[in-house]
Amino acid sequence: MEPGAAGRAFQVDLRGVVDLLARHLYSGPRVYVRELLQNGVDAITARRAVDPDAPAAVRLRPGPDGTLEVTDTGVGLTPAQAEELLATVGRSSKRDLDLGLGREEFLGQFGIGLLSAFMVADEIELVSRSATDPDAPPVRWVGYADGRYDLTVLPADADVPAGSTVRLRARRDMEHWLAAETVVALAEEFGALLPFDVAVEVPLTGTDGYAWRRTSEPVLPWRATYADEDARTAALAAYCERTLGFTPLAHIDLAVPLAGLSGVAYVLPTAVPPGAGSRHRVYLKRMLLGAHVEDLLPDWAFFVRCVVDTTVLRPTASREQLYTDDTLLAAQEALAAQVRAWAVGTLTSSSAASREVVTTHHLALRSLAVVDDEVLDLVAQVLPFETTDGAQTLVDVRDAHGEVLHATRVEDFRRVASVARAQGMTVVNAGYVYDADLLERLARRPGWRVRELRAQDVAQVLEPLEPHRELEVLDQVQAARRVVLPLDCDLVVRRFAPEQVPAMLLEDRDARHRDDVLRAVSEADDLWGGVLAGFAGEGDAPGRRLVLNDDNPTVRRLLTAAPDAPVLAAGVRSLYVTAVLLAGEPLRVREAELMNDAMGVLLDAGLASDVPRVPDETQEDV
């Protein structure tokens, strides 16, 4: 090639490539710093493969006029390599041999990485001299956003050191991406863990001078040497605060040699809702791949956030997520096993730190117990569950009563809690997330009797009325039953403690299902009505039962009313709504109307009986 410049055209449509990069491949312009750093790191790695003592530095120098200069002490390019890598975008067959593409030390494709700078620049200049061929002259390449490029071979004695320098000139309205504060932030974001000396030139406050600000650490924080374990724990916690923004409750060391992976999982200091997912910070060959990488751990591990580095796992085309292959799947299983082993150790430990973790992340431990029998046994021994006798472990409930009765909805638990407590029944509230699934799995474990609470379980501990009392209120009970039947509810009168509870609402889930099916049958056409009728089953008892407490003074007074008295019907409706509220159910429009109607009748009855008070004859006039 003769010295001088020659205007030639790319072998692809550069505008289309830049549009592909900016709109479809990368998440935004910010990745241009990562791509330039990757090119520099690859070049340094290639040079050190032949010269282990070669300098290893990347310098970023933002200019005041919207320019950026990135210099590396890497292997550099000969004119022939520049022609191949920069004239044909994406071609890398020659580079496979010269720079070692495909070996785990290297990060990406040089040409595509360089062209990513067109997302922020209209003009890219590259000046490079080969460090491995001392006779090769330096080369200067200039690419333009309109698709042109110039390739110039410089004189052999030109003042160009071994390595490469990339100069960018910002596009209009993109100057802020090349500003010093932005470049520092992006260099720290993407290159903080790079093993080479990466620094950005920044202005000194209050002076006209400049200084180099280092943005990389020579040693991975979790592999550094510390005075003792306490010092290591403190240093890793400080790194978590700087990088992830929270102070962890604990950390878990991670290592998967098969995937060349090492790192730390940090336990969140506050509880997070199940299903929130977890996103992790993943480095690929110590360059940030993504700060929100998904699917590194299973769903149950939503209580930790990881920072890991890998040399084997493959990135997606955007280099922001991990590519799913057999190696990633094996790494995920290994990481899950390590987090699980830590969880088991935490459950069996009596330390204050372990108790704090269990208290904060009991939901995560419950979610793990749903899929892991060993953790399930530990959860049954350690974690407290809400019961009608206060917080107890499942093992305590089993040992005291021989079986574990549970309500699978919070509403079912609340409606029976006070009565069950008074009758000596212990019922577990399994209405919270994971608890019903956990108990269902526990029922299949040896030595456990676990079943769902049924309406009959409560009904059998309620004391029936004495025969003479039952005859005394028979007409009132029948009239009261007619009041609640339109509400898909039956009514009985029993005696139970505590007497302060006037009524409770029991629900038979099978009967409720039958009622729902029958309701659908009545609304469906003949064809579908006949099909649905087959699911209804037998029986005609309503799915709900309102149980009035004859030991309650208000109920006893109400049952003295005449069967056809409006106050009886109003009082029964009022007790029904009260029972609904005691069960923790929301007050729907129908119940609100019942309450208003009942209040109206009771107020009318009260006002009608409000006669003037007769003075006491024994009291003297004043």
PLY file of the C-alpha trace (Angstrom):
ply
format ascii 1.0
element vertex 622
property float x
property float y
property float z
element edge 621
property int vertex1
property int vertex2
end_header
0.00 0.00 0.00
1.40 3.39 -0.95
1.65 6.10 1.70
-1.17 8.58 1.54
-4.90 8.57 1.91
-7.43 6.79 -0.29
-11.20 7.27 0.01
-13.01 3.93 -0.19
-16.40 2.57 0.83
-17.29 0.03 3.48
-18.39 -3.36 2.31
-21.59 -2.97 4.36
-24.08 -0.18 4.81
-22.62 1.64 7.82
-25.83 3.55 8.51
-27.68 0.27 8.76
-25.05 -1.19 11.08
-25.14 1.82 13.40
-28.93 1.72 13.47
-28.80 -1.98 14.29
-26.37 -1.37 17.13
-28.18 1.62 18.61
-31.78 0.49 18.22
-31.77 -3.29 18.32
-28.53 -4.76 19.70
-27.42 -2.54 22.57
-29.57 -1.04 25.30
-28.27 2.47 24.62
-25.30 4.69 23.74
-23.68 4.20 27.15
-22.18 0.86 26.06
-19.73 2.58 23.71
-17.27 2.97 26.62
-17.52 -0.75 27.36
-16.81 -1.63 23.73
-13.75 0.64 23.56
-12.47 -0.74 26.87
-12.97 -4.27 25.56
-10.90 -3.53 22.49
-8.13 -2.11 24.67
-8.19 -5.05 27.09
-8.12 -7.57 24.24
-5.17 -5.80 22.70
-3.23 -5.74 25.99
-3.99 -9.41 26.61
-2.73 -10.30 23.13
0.49 -8.34 23.66
1.15 -9.91 27.05
0.73 -13.35 25.51
4.04 -12.74 23.71
5.56 -10.23 26.14
4.43 -10.86 29.74
6.22 -7.75 30.97
4.54 -5.40 28.50
2.79 -2.36 30.02
-0.93 -2.80 30.63
-2.73 0.54 30.70
-5.81 2.17 29.18
-6.14 5.94 29.33
-9.31 7.90 28.56
-8.88 11.64 28.00
-12.13 13.64 27.50
-11.65 16.94 25.67
-13.44 20.23 26.38
-14.72 20.41 22.80
-16.77 17.19 22.80
-13.92 14.82 21.99
-12.61 11.68 23.67
-9.23 9.98 23.26
-8.76 6.35 24.36
-5.21 4.98 24.36
-4.06 1.46 25.16
-0.64 -0.20 25.37
-1.90 -3.25 23.51
-0.64 -5.29 20.60
-1.54 -2.65 17.99
-2.24 -3.21 14.30
-0.15 -3.57 11.20
-1.47 -1.97 7.98
-2.61 -5.40 6.77
-4.52 -6.09 9.99
-6.09 -2.65 9.87
-7.24 -3.28 6.32
-8.85 -6.58 7.26
-10.42 -5.58 10.60
-11.63 -2.11 9.73
-12.50 -2.27 6.05
-14.69 -5.39 6.36
-16.92 -4.99 9.39
-17.18 -8.08 11.57
-14.60 -10.17 9.72
-12.29 -11.88 12.18
-10.71 -14.92 10.57
-7.22 -13.39 10.43
-7.70 -12.00 13.95
-8.44 -15.50 15.19
-4.82 -16.30 14.50
-3.16 -12.98 15.30
-5.10 -11.91 18.39
-6.39 -15.23 19.69
-10.16 -14.77 19.29
-11.99 -17.70 20.82
-9.59 -18.11 23.71
-11.11 -17.28 27.07
-8.77 -14.32 27.62
-10.48 -12.26 24.90
-13.78 -10.45 25.06
-15.22 -9.52 21.69
-14.92 -8.54 18.05
-12.69 -5.56 17.39
-14.50 -4.13 14.36
-18.01 -4.28 15.76
-16.80 -2.85 19.09
-15.14 0.09 17.37
-18.16 0.85 15.23
-20.36 1.02 18.34
-18.74 4.42 18.93
-20.76 5.74 15.98
-23.72 5.78 18.36
-22.20 8.90 19.93
-19.72 10.16 17.34
-19.82 11.31 13.71
-16.12 10.66 13.23
-13.80 7.97 14.60
-10.02 8.10 14.24
-7.74 5.18 15.05
-3.94 5.49 15.11
-2.08 2.26 15.80
1.40 0.72 15.72
2.08 -2.99 16.01
3.98 -4.09 19.13
4.86 -7.48 17.65
6.21 -6.35 14.26
8.84 -3.65 14.84
9.28 -3.11 11.09
5.59 -2.38 10.44
4.76 1.32 10.07
1.95 2.89 12.05
-1.45 3.25 10.45
-4.19 5.87 10.69
-7.83 5.03 9.99
-10.66 7.57 9.97
-14.28 6.47 9.66
-17.25 8.75 9.00
-20.91 8.27 9.84
-21.91 8.59 6.17
-20.12 5.33 5.32
-16.74 6.60 4.10
-13.38 5.82 5.58
-9.76 6.80 4.97
-6.86 4.42 5.63
-3.41 5.97 5.74
-0.01 4.35 6.32
2.12 6.76 8.33
5.89 7.10 8.06
7.80 4.44 9.97
9.56 7.09 12.05
6.31 8.82 13.08
5.98 9.54 16.81
3.43 6.78 17.44
4.10 4.39 20.35
3.14 0.72 20.23
-0.55 0.28 20.90
-3.64 2.11 19.69
-5.36 5.43 20.20
-9.03 6.00 19.32
-10.31 9.57 19.00
-14.01 10.39 18.88
-15.75 13.60 17.93
-19.26 13.79 19.38
-22.35 13.93 17.22
-24.65 16.89 17.68
-26.64 16.57 20.93
-24.37 13.72 22.06
-21.65 15.83 23.67
-22.74 14.88 27.19
-21.81 11.24 26.52
-18.18 12.32 26.05
-18.06 14.70 29.03
-15.50 13.91 31.74
-18.03 13.11 34.48
-19.94 10.77 32.16
-16.81 8.98 30.99
-15.64 8.49 34.59
-19.02 7.07 35.60
-19.14 4.69 32.63
-15.52 3.59 33.05
-16.18 2.80 36.72
-19.43 1.06 35.84
-18.04 -1.22 33.16
-14.35 -1.53 34.00
-14.14 -1.39 37.79
-12.88 -4.99 38.06
-10.52 -4.99 35.09
-7.05 -6.29 36.05
-5.28 -3.57 34.07
-4.58 0.06 34.88
-7.59 2.00 33.58
-7.75 5.72 34.33
-9.64 8.82 33.16
-8.14 12.31 32.98
-10.26 14.69 35.04
-9.91 18.42 35.80
-8.75 19.41 39.26
-11.28 21.52 41.14
-10.26 25.17 41.48
-7.25 24.91 39.17
-6.47 24.61 35.50
-4.67 21.33 36.05
-5.67 17.74 35.34
-5.10 14.43 37.09
-5.58 10.76 36.26
-8.39 9.07 38.17
-8.06 5.31 38.33
-11.31 3.43 37.75
-10.18 -0.21 38.02
-9.16 -2.55 40.85
-6.25 -4.97 40.37
-7.77 -7.78 42.47
-11.31 -9.07 42.71
-12.72 -8.05 46.12
-13.66 -11.61 47.06
-10.21 -12.92 46.12
-8.17 -10.27 47.88
-6.12 -11.13 50.98
-7.31 -9.73 54.31
-5.97 -9.75 57.84
-8.74 -12.02 59.12
-12.30 -13.12 58.39
-13.83 -10.12 60.13
-11.79 -7.77 57.95
-12.86 -9.70 54.86
-16.53 -9.54 55.87
-16.28 -5.80 56.46
-14.53 -5.23 53.13
-17.10 -7.26 51.18
-19.93 -5.41 52.94
-18.33 -2.08 52.00
-18.02 -3.27 48.38
-21.72 -4.21 48.41
-22.63 -0.76 49.70
-20.61 0.93 46.94
-21.75 -1.34 44.14
-25.28 -2.49 44.99
-26.36 0.26 47.34
-27.27 -1.68 50.48
-25.62 -3.11 53.58
-26.04 -6.89 53.47
-27.15 -9.08 56.34
-24.63 -11.68 55.25
-22.63 -12.85 52.25
-22.28 -16.23 50.57
-19.10 -17.16 48.70
-19.77 -18.62 45.25
-17.49 -20.70 43.05
-18.20 -22.83 39.96
-14.85 -23.90 38.44
-16.58 -25.52 35.46
-17.82 -22.10 34.39
-14.73 -20.23 35.52
-17.06 -18.43 37.91
-16.44 -16.88 41.29
-18.19 -14.21 43.30
-20.41 -13.35 46.23
-24.14 -13.53 46.91
-25.30 -10.76 49.25
-28.34 -11.28 51.50
-30.74 -8.34 51.27
-31.29 -6.41 54.52
-35.06 -6.15 54.01
-37.73 -8.55 52.86
-38.81 -8.47 49.23
-42.14 -9.73 47.89
-42.18 -13.22 46.38
-42.15 -13.16 42.60
-40.19 -9.92 42.54
-37.39 -11.78 40.83
-33.72 -11.23 41.32
-31.22 -9.55 39.04
-27.52 -9.87 39.46
-24.32 -8.10 38.53
-22.30 -10.29 36.17
-18.79 -9.66 34.87
-17.39 -11.50 31.88
-13.61 -11.76 32.05
-13.82 -8.92 34.61
-15.70 -6.59 32.25
-19.25 -5.79 33.31
-21.69 -7.80 31.23
-24.81 -6.44 32.92
-25.99 -5.01 36.21
-29.41 -6.66 35.91
-28.73 -10.16 34.63
-31.62 -12.55 35.17
-31.92 -16.32 35.62
-28.63 -16.78 37.42
-30.43 -18.28 40.43
-33.79 -20.07 40.82
-36.95 -18.17 41.74
-36.79 -19.14 45.41
-33.46 -17.32 45.83
-35.06 -13.89 45.47
-33.53 -12.79 48.80
-29.95 -12.48 47.47
-28.17 -10.33 44.91
-24.99 -11.68 43.33
-21.81 -10.15 41.98
-19.91 -12.75 39.95
-17.18 -12.94 37.36
-16.94 -15.71 34.76
-14.41 -16.59 32.11
-16.37 -19.36 30.37
-20.06 -18.44 30.16
-21.09 -16.89 26.87
-22.86 -13.54 26.38
-25.80 -12.84 24.13
-25.27 -10.71 21.03
-25.93 -7.54 23.01
-23.36 -8.59 25.65
-25.83 -7.65 28.39
-27.27 -11.07 29.32
-25.94 -14.63 29.49
-26.55 -17.03 26.63
-28.45 -20.12 27.76
-26.52 -23.31 27.06
-25.56 -26.46 28.95
-22.72 -24.71 30.75
-25.00 -21.98 32.07
-27.58 -24.54 33.19
-24.89 -26.48 35.07
-23.61 -23.27 36.66
-27.15 -22.33 37.75
-27.58 -25.68 39.49
-24.23 -25.36 41.25
-24.97 -21.81 42.43
-28.43 -22.85 43.66
-26.85 -25.70 45.64
-24.41 -23.30 47.32
-27.14 -20.82 48.30
-29.27 -23.71 49.54
-26.40 -25.08 51.65
-26.05 -21.64 53.24
-29.80 -21.53 53.93
-29.68 -24.93 55.64
-26.77 -23.79 57.78
-28.63 -20.62 58.70
-31.74 -22.53 59.77
-29.70 -24.81 62.03
-27.65 -22.01 63.58
-28.63 -20.27 66.81
-26.56 -17.15 66.26
-28.12 -13.70 66.39
-27.18 -13.05 62.77
-28.92 -16.25 61.66
-32.05 -15.36 63.64
-32.13 -11.96 61.95
-31.87 -13.56 58.51
-34.66 -16.03 59.34
-36.90 -13.24 60.63
-36.30 -11.06 57.60
-36.41 -13.70 54.86
-38.72 -16.37 56.21
-40.77 -16.16 53.01
-37.75 -17.07 50.91
-36.99 -20.01 53.19
-40.61 -21.16 52.93
-40.43 -20.96 49.14
-37.30 -23.13 49.21
-39.05 -25.62 51.53
-41.77 -26.10 48.91
-39.20 -27.71 46.58
-36.67 -29.20 49.02
-37.50 -31.88 51.61
-34.45 -31.28 53.83
-35.23 -27.58 54.08
-38.91 -28.48 54.62
-38.02 -30.53 57.71
-35.90 -27.68 59.05
-38.60 -25.09 58.38
-41.11 -27.24 60.28
-38.74 -27.25 63.27
-37.59 -23.63 63.22
-39.97 -21.18 61.53
-42.95 -19.88 63.51
-46.44 -20.12 62.02
-49.52 -18.19 63.11
-51.93 -20.41 65.02
-54.97 -19.94 67.21
-52.60 -20.45 70.19
-50.10 -17.85 69.03
-46.93 -18.32 67.02
-45.74 -21.94 67.08
-43.60 -24.22 64.96
-45.29 -27.01 63.06
-43.35 -29.57 65.09
-44.75 -28.08 68.31
-48.30 -28.29 66.95
-47.84 -31.90 65.85
-46.28 -32.98 69.13
-49.07 -31.34 71.18
-52.06 -32.54 69.14
-50.88 -35.46 67.01
-51.87 -33.72 63.79
-51.74 -30.33 62.13
-55.08 -28.71 61.31
-54.84 -25.73 59.01
-57.04 -23.20 57.26
-55.91 -22.43 53.71
-57.42 -18.94 53.65
-56.88 -16.11 56.08
-60.63 -15.48 56.15
-61.33 -19.10 57.19
-58.75 -18.82 59.96
-60.14 -15.57 61.31
-63.73 -16.77 61.40
-62.87 -19.73 63.65
-59.86 -18.40 65.56
-61.62 -17.12 68.69
-63.92 -20.12 69.00
-61.17 -22.65 68.30
-58.94 -20.97 70.88
-61.67 -21.14 73.51
-62.34 -24.81 72.71
-58.67 -25.80 72.90
-58.30 -26.42 69.17
-55.03 -25.38 67.53
-55.45 -24.31 63.93
-52.58 -23.13 61.72
-53.15 -20.15 59.46
-51.95 -21.38 56.05
-53.50 -18.52 54.15
-50.20 -16.77 53.50
-48.04 -17.31 50.46
-46.29 -20.71 50.28
-47.82 -22.01 53.53
-50.59 -24.12 51.99
-48.18 -25.67 49.47
-45.66 -26.25 52.24
-48.22 -28.08 54.41
-49.45 -30.10 51.45
-45.89 -31.29 50.86
-45.39 -31.91 54.58
-48.46 -34.17 54.61
-46.57 -36.60 52.37
-43.60 -36.79 54.75
-43.31 -39.76 57.15
-44.54 -39.10 60.69
-46.89 -36.27 59.75
-50.68 -36.03 59.81
-51.75 -32.81 58.13
-55.23 -31.94 56.94
-57.32 -28.92 56.12
-59.84 -27.68 58.67
-63.44 -28.50 57.77
-66.62 -26.91 58.98
-67.49 -30.18 60.72
-64.33 -29.91 62.85
-65.63 -26.70 64.38
-69.26 -27.79 64.47
-68.48 -30.89 66.51
-66.97 -28.85 69.34
-69.99 -26.57 69.54
-72.38 -27.58 72.28
-75.96 -28.27 71.12
-78.90 -26.71 72.94
-80.71 -28.63 75.63
-83.96 -30.15 74.33
-86.25 -27.79 76.24
-84.29 -24.75 75.04
-84.33 -26.04 71.46
-88.13 -26.35 71.61
-88.40 -22.92 73.22
-86.69 -21.15 70.28
-87.75 -23.51 67.48
-90.11 -21.04 65.79
-87.60 -18.17 66.02
-84.80 -20.34 64.56
-86.95 -21.41 61.63
-87.89 -17.81 60.96
-84.23 -16.76 61.23
-83.22 -19.52 58.80
-85.66 -18.17 56.23
-83.95 -14.77 56.54
-80.49 -16.04 55.57
-81.45 -18.72 53.03
-81.59 -16.12 50.20
-77.96 -15.37 51.09
-76.92 -19.00 50.34
-76.56 -19.53 54.08
-78.05 -21.89 56.66
-78.54 -21.03 60.35
-78.19 -23.01 63.56
-78.04 -22.09 67.24
-75.32 -23.55 69.45
-73.52 -22.74 72.67
-69.81 -21.97 72.56
-67.10 -19.92 74.15
-66.25 -17.14 74.26
-69.68 -15.78 74.97
-68.61 -12.33 73.70
-68.81 -13.68 70.13
-72.48 -13.50 69.10
-72.16 -15.43 65.85
-69.66 -16.96 63.47
-69.82 -17.90 59.84
-68.65 -21.37 58.87
-67.97 -22.29 55.27
-67.91 -25.70 53.62
-65.71 -25.34 50.55
-67.18 -28.38 48.79
-70.69 -27.08 49.33
-69.64 -23.62 48.14
-68.24 -25.19 44.99
-71.52 -26.99 44.46
-73.43 -23.72 44.94
-71.25 -21.97 42.38
-71.80 -24.76 39.86
-75.57 -24.76 40.42
-75.62 -21.01 39.96
-73.77 -21.41 36.67
-76.18 -24.17 35.62
-79.15 -21.90 36.18
-77.57 -19.20 34.01
-76.33 -21.49 31.21
-78.22 -22.81 28.19
-79.53 -26.38 28.09
-76.41 -27.91 26.55
-73.84 -26.42 28.91
-76.25 -26.55 31.83
-76.45 -30.31 31.47
-72.67 -30.62 31.32
-72.14 -28.43 34.39
-74.83 -30.22 36.35
-72.64 -33.29 36.38
-70.10 -31.42 38.50
-72.58 -30.23 41.10
-72.74 -33.45 43.07
-75.42 -34.32 45.56
-76.77 -32.45 48.55
-78.72 -29.27 48.95
-77.28 -27.72 52.11
-75.95 -24.19 51.56
-72.20 -23.77 51.59
-72.30 -21.30 54.49
-73.68 -21.72 57.97
-74.36 -18.88 60.40
-73.94 -20.20 63.95
-75.63 -18.09 66.63
-74.19 -18.29 70.12
-76.93 -18.95 72.67
-74.52 -18.04 75.46
-74.36 -14.48 74.15
-76.81 -12.13 75.92
-77.67 -10.24 72.73
-78.58 -13.45 70.91
-80.73 -14.67 73.80
-82.63 -11.37 73.85
-83.09 -11.52 70.09
-84.57 -15.03 70.28
-87.29 -13.76 72.60
-88.82 -11.77 69.75
-91.89 -13.06 67.97
-91.09 -15.18 64.87
-92.81 -12.66 62.59
-91.41 -9.57 64.31
-89.38 -7.30 61.99
-86.80 -6.84 64.74
-85.94 -10.59 64.61
-85.20 -10.49 60.88
-83.25 -7.26 61.27
-81.25 -8.64 64.17
-80.37 -11.81 62.23
-79.19 -9.75 59.24
-77.09 -7.61 61.56
-75.51 -10.71 63.12
-74.79 -12.09 59.64
-72.92 -8.92 58.65
-71.08 -8.95 61.98
-69.95 -12.52 61.33
-68.77 -11.55 57.85
-66.67 -8.75 59.30
-65.25 -10.98 62.05
-64.14 -13.39 59.34
-62.08 -10.61 57.76
-64.08 -10.60 54.54
-64.65 -7.35 52.66
-68.06 -5.76 53.05
-69.71 -6.04 49.65
-72.65 -4.03 48.41
-75.13 -6.72 49.42
-73.88 -6.87 53.01
-73.81 -3.07 53.24
-77.46 -2.90 52.16
-78.37 -5.59 54.69
-76.67 -3.64 57.45
-78.41 -0.40 56.50
-81.83 -2.07 56.35
-81.25 -3.82 59.68
-80.11 -0.59 61.33
-83.22 1.17 60.08
-85.55 -1.46 61.51
-83.72 -1.61 64.85
-83.69 2.19 65.15
-87.42 2.36 64.42
-88.09 -0.30 67.05
-85.90 1.47 69.59
-87.44 4.89 68.98
-90.98 3.47 69.14
-90.27 2.07 72.58
-88.68 5.30 73.80
-91.50 6.48 76.15
-91.16 9.23 78.77
-89.62 8.03 81.99
-92.04 7.72 84.97
-90.63 9.52 88.04
-89.76 7.42 91.03
-92.53 7.92 93.60
-90.09 7.48 96.43
-88.00 10.42 95.23
-88.93 13.74 96.73
-89.49 16.75 94.58
-86.69 19.19 94.62
0 1
1 2
2 3
3 4
4 5
5 6
6 7
7 8
8 9
9 10
10 11
11 12
12 13
13 14
14 15
15 16
16 17
17 18
18 19
19 20
20 21
21 22
22 23
23 24
24 25
25 26
26 27
27 28
28 29
29 30
30 31
31 32
32 33
33 34
34 35
35 36
36 37
37 38
38 39
39 40
40 41
41 42
42 43
43 44
44 45
45 46
46 47
47 48
48 49
49 50
50 51
51 52
52 53
53 54
54 55
55 56
56 57
57 58
58 59
59 60
60 61
61 62
62 63
63 64
64 65
65 66
66 67
67 68
68 69
69 70
70 71
71 72
72 73
73 74
74 75
75 76
76 77
77 78
78 79
79 80
80 81
81 82
82 83
83 84
84 85
85 86
86 87
87 88
88 89
89 90
90 91
91 92
92 93
93 94
94 95
95 96
96 97
97 98
98 99
99 100
100 101
101 102
102 103
103 104
104 105
105 106
106 107
107 108
108 109
109 110
110 111
111 112
112 113
113 114
114 115
115 116
116 117
117 118
118 119
119 120
120 121
121 122
122 123
123 124
124 125
125 126
126 127
127 128
128 129
129 130
130 131
131 132
132 133
133 134
134 135
135 136
136 137
137 138
138 139
139 140
140 141
141 142
142 143
143 144
144 145
145 146
146 147
147 148
148 149
149 150
150 151
151 152
152 153
153 154
154 155
155 156
156 157
157 158
158 159
159 160
160 161
161 162
162 163
163 164
164 165
165 166
166 167
167 168
168 169
169 170
170 171
171 172
172 173
173 174
174 175
175 176
176 177
177 178
178 179
179 180
180 181
181 182
182 183
183 184
184 185
185 186
186 187
187 188
188 189
189 190
190 191
191 192
192 193
193 194
194 195
195 196
196 197
197 198
198 199
199 200
200 201
201 202
202 203
203 204
204 205
205 206
206 207
207 208
208 209
209 210
210 211
211 212
212 213
213 214
214 215
215 216
216 217
217 218
218 219
219 220
220 221
221 222
222 223
223 224
224 225
225 226
226 227
227 228
228 229
229 230
230 231
231 232
232 233
233 234
234 235
235 236
236 237
237 238
238 239
239 240
240 241
241 242
242 243
243 244
244 245
245 246
246 247
247 248
248 249
249 250
250 251
251 252
252 253
253 254
254 255
255 256
256 257
257 258
258 259
259 260
260 261
261 262
262 263
263 264
264 265
265 266
266 267
267 268
268 269
269 270
270 271
271 272
272 273
273 274
274 275
275 276
276 277
277 278
278 279
279 280
280 281
281 282
282 283
283 284
284 285
285 286
286 287
287 288
288 289
289 290
290 291
291 292
292 293
293 294
294 295
295 296
296 297
297 298
298 299
299 300
300 301
301 302
302 303
303 304
304 305
305 306
306 307
307 308
308 309
309 310
310 311
311 312
312 313
313 314
314 315
315 316
316 317
317 318
318 319
319 320
320 321
321 322
322 323
323 324
324 325
325 326
326 327
327 328
328 329
329 330
330 331
331 332
332 333
333 334
334 335
335 336
336 337
337 338
338 339
339 340
340 341
341 342
342 343
343 344
344 345
345 346
346 347
347 348
348 349
349 350
350 351
351 352
352 353
353 354
354 355
355 356
356 357
357 358
358 359
359 360
360 361
361 362
362 363
363 364
364 365
365 366
366 367
367 368
368 369
369 370
370 371
371 372
372 373
373 374
374 375
375 376
376 377
377 378
378 379
379 380
380 381
381 382
382 383
383 384
384 385
385 386
386 387
387 388
388 389
389 390
390 391
391 392
392 393
393 394
394 395
395 396
396 397
397 398
398 399
399 400
400 401
401 402
402 403
403 404
404 405
405 406
406 407
407 408
408 409
409 410
410 411
411 412
412 413
413 414
414 415
415 416
416 417
417 418
418 419
419 420
420 421
421 422
422 423
423 424
424 425
425 426
426 427
427 428
428 429
429 430
430 431
431 432
432 433
433 434
434 435
435 436
436 437
437 438
438 439
439 440
440 441
441 442
442 443
443 444
444 445
445 446
446 447
447 448
448 449
449 450
450 451
451 452
452 453
453 454
454 455
455 456
456 457
457 458
458 459
459 460
460 461
461 462
462 463
463 464
464 465
465 466
466 467
467 468
468 469
469 470
470 471
471 472
472 473
473 474
474 475
475 476
476 477
477 478
478 479
479 480
480 481
481 482
482 483
483 484
484 485
485 486
486 487
487 488
488 489
489 490
490 491
491 492
492 493
493 494
494 495
495 496
496 497
497 498
498 499
499 500
500 501
501 502
502 503
503 504
504 505
505 506
506 507
507 508
508 509
509 510
510 511
511 512
512 513
513 514
514 515
515 516
516 517
517 518
518 519
519 520
520 521
521 522
522 523
523 524
524 525
525 526
526 527
527 528
528 529
529 530
530 531
531 532
532 533
533 534
534 535
535 536
536 537
537 538
538 539
539 540
540 541
541 542
542 543
543 544
544 545
545 546
546 547
547 548
548 549
549 550
550 551
551 552
552 553
553 554
554 555
555 556
556 557
557 558
558 559
559 560
560 561
561 562
562 563
563 564
564 565
565 566
566 567
567 568
568 569
569 570
570 571
571 572
572 573
573 574
574 575
575 576
576 577
577 578
578 579
579 580
580 581
581 582
582 583
583 584
584 585
585 586
586 587
587 588
588 589
589 590
590 591
591 592
592 593
593 594
594 595
595 596
596 597
597 598
598 599
599 600
600 601
601 602
602 603
603 604
604 605
605 606
606 607
607 608
608 609
609 610
610 611
611 612
612 613
613 614
614 615
615 616
616 617
617 618
618 619
619 620
620 621
